[in-house]
Amino acid sequence: MSPTPLLPIAFEEFQKAVTALGLEKFRARQVWEWLFGKLVFDFAAMTDLSVAARQKLAEAFPTILPTDFETLRGADGTTKLSLPLADGQRIEAVGLPDDEALTFCLSSQVGCPVGCAFCRTGSLGYTRNLTVEEIVLQLMLLAKILRARPTNIVFMGMGEPFLNRQAVFGAIDLFTDPKQLGLATRRITISTAGVVEGIRELAGRPGEVNLAVSLHSVDNQVRSHLVPLNKRYPLDRLRAALVEYLDRTNRRVSFEMTLLKGVNDSLADALNLVQFCEGLLCHVNLVRFNPFPGCTYKPAPEAAEKEFRKVLKKAGLPVTVRRSRGADILAACGQLAGK
């Protein structure tokens, strides 16, 4: 057997490897429950397997998780994982501790095809989709590094999740399987730049996965510049899909607004957002822009942010300002680059 790590091997492939070792097929499921249900990464500790079976598995798979990853720890406790993949590509994921909560921010693609003007990931271009196993591997490594299972998972890392939605949904099914991680669907959030087909497909899936939309502007011209995907899914199509989503699920949608100086931070921008949100069950997250090398955008002044928030509150819109985390290690929103 190859000395390569067990993960990110697919379960079906691992099952074949188990039977090739002369072990019963169900042993693969037992190992999977130790890995994903209990986050145990040592065959010797899998005590419902015989000693002989554990020895065979350890010889076939000397390591369970990759060891050639890198991590950075920010001043606020944020941990960034930089993970090389089998084909030489590299992705990043982030662990965000906050009081008793622990959020894992996972990537869904290598790079990103959307190309948002203020996002470091978008400046890289797009290489490929991640597999279910590569998405899951990010969680497993973060759990081992931080010695804790996540309380929340957000697909807000590298990539547009709904352009790789089958793999993202497959990973979510594993995360929420009672025999695996057993995480409640309401603890998972998918952030999209506005892929209409993905929004509609999510609405038809079981569970209560949260939806966040990277809106940033409700002016088609401005939004098309900031979020080029808007040319394919303009605001009227996006809003129609959200109305359908809300009708089918009755689950609140979060709108992400990164306020940029002189671009989308005016009183008129705030009033237009209020109009866009009228009749929608929604919440607005104002996100401080996180600068990165080579980007010319500037964060909106605090006074402009305060006035923007005041307009939304006066209109009765729930609004919060998202605290930036991990900026000192380029781990904040829009800063991931796989480097």
Secondary structure, 3 states (H helix, E strand, C coil): CCCCCCCCCCHHHHHHHHHHCCCCCHHHHHHHHHHHHHCCCCHHHCCCCCHHHHHHHHHHCCCCCCCCCEEEECCCCCEEEEEECCCCCEEEEEEEEECCEEEEECCCEEECCCCCCCCCCHHHCEEEECCHHHHHHHHHHHHHHHCCCCCEEEECCCCCHHHHHHHHHHHHHHHHCCCCCCCCHHHEEEEECCCHHHHHHHHCCCCCCEEEEECCCCCHHHHHHHCHHHHCCCHHHHHHHHHHHHHHHCCCEEEEEEEECCCCCCHHHHHHHHHHHCCCCEEEEEEECCCCCCCCCCECCHHHHHHHHHHHHHCCCCEEEECCCCHHHCCCCCCCCCC
